[in-house]
Amino acid sequence: ANSVGLLCVGGQIGRFVQPGQIQATNAAGEVSLDVDPGALPAGGTVISAAPGATHYFQLWHRDFDAGGAPTSNLTSAVAVLMF
């Protein structure tokens, strides 16, 4: 069981919910997603990442609380500098 994660991102939040973007983890508990910097979801629209811009990503996932009940959780956020 993990502690409850904190929402680390704000502002114009986009979600990767297109076919193939919602995934299950592999046996090691990992997940990866190829992201097109020219088509980033942002607040109900799609934007193109400008060179030099920093975008932040965070994963929302299923988890279990301290009592073993199913819940959801958040990973730490990562910052990505676009080139």
MARNUVO-646428 format. One record per residue (C-alpha): residue number from 0; x, y, z. Coordinates in Angstrom, 1 decimal, always signed. Layout:
REM residues N
NUM,X,Y,Z
...
//
This chain:
REM residues 83
0,+0.0,+0.0,+0.0
1,+1.2,+3.5,-0.9
2,+0.6,+6.8,+0.8
3,-1.9,+9.1,-1.0
4,-0.1,+11.0,-3.8
5,-0.5,+14.8,-4.2
6,-1.7,+16.4,-7.4
7,+1.5,+18.2,-8.5
8,+0.3,+19.7,-11.8
9,-2.0,+22.6,-12.3
10,-3.2,+25.2,-14.8
11,-4.3,+23.8,-18.2
12,-4.4,+20.0,-17.4
13,-4.7,+17.6,-20.3
14,-5.4,+13.8,-20.1
15,-4.0,+11.1,-22.3
16,-7.3,+9.1,-22.9
17,-7.1,+8.2,-26.6
18,-7.1,+4.6,-27.7
19,-3.8,+2.9,-26.5
20,-3.0,+5.7,-24.0
21,-4.7,+4.1,-21.0
22,-2.6,+1.2,-20.1
23,-1.9,-1.6,-17.6
24,+1.5,-1.9,-16.0
25,+3.9,-4.7,-16.9
26,+5.1,-7.4,-14.5
27,+7.6,-4.9,-13.0
28,+4.8,-2.4,-12.3
29,+6.0,+0.0,-15.1
30,+4.1,+1.7,-17.9
31,+5.4,+3.9,-20.7
32,+3.8,+6.1,-23.3
33,+5.2,+7.6,-26.4
34,+4.1,+11.2,-26.4
35,+3.9,+13.4,-29.6
36,+5.1,+16.9,-28.5
37,+3.2,+18.3,-31.5
38,-0.1,+17.0,-30.1
39,-0.3,+17.4,-26.3
40,-3.7,+17.3,-24.7
41,-4.4,+20.6,-22.8
42,-7.7,+21.5,-21.2
43,-9.9,+20.0,-23.8
44,-7.8,+21.0,-26.8
45,-4.5,+19.9,-28.3
46,-1.3,+22.1,-28.3
47,+2.1,+21.8,-29.8
48,+5.1,+22.1,-27.4
49,+7.3,+25.0,-28.2
50,+11.1,+24.5,-28.1
51,+12.4,+25.6,-24.7
52,+9.0,+25.1,-23.0
53,+8.8,+22.9,-19.9
54,+5.8,+20.6,-19.6
55,+4.9,+18.6,-16.5
56,+3.5,+15.0,-16.4
57,+2.0,+12.9,-13.7
58,+0.4,+9.5,-13.7
59,-3.0,+8.8,-12.1
60,-3.3,+5.1,-11.3
61,-5.2,+2.5,-9.4
62,-3.8,+1.5,-6.0
63,-4.8,+0.1,-2.6
64,-5.1,+2.1,+0.6
65,-3.5,+1.1,+3.9
66,-6.5,-1.2,+4.7
67,-6.2,-3.0,+1.3
68,-9.2,-1.3,-0.3
69,-9.0,-0.3,-3.9
70,-8.4,+3.4,-4.5
71,-6.5,+5.7,-6.9
72,-3.2,+7.4,-6.4
73,-0.8,+9.8,-8.1
74,+2.9,+9.5,-9.0
75,+5.4,+12.3,-8.4
76,+5.4,+14.7,-11.3
77,+8.2,+15.0,-13.9
78,+9.3,+18.1,-15.8
79,+10.2,+17.7,-19.4
80,+12.1,+20.4,-21.3
81,+11.1,+20.4,-24.9
82,+13.8,+20.7,-27.6
//
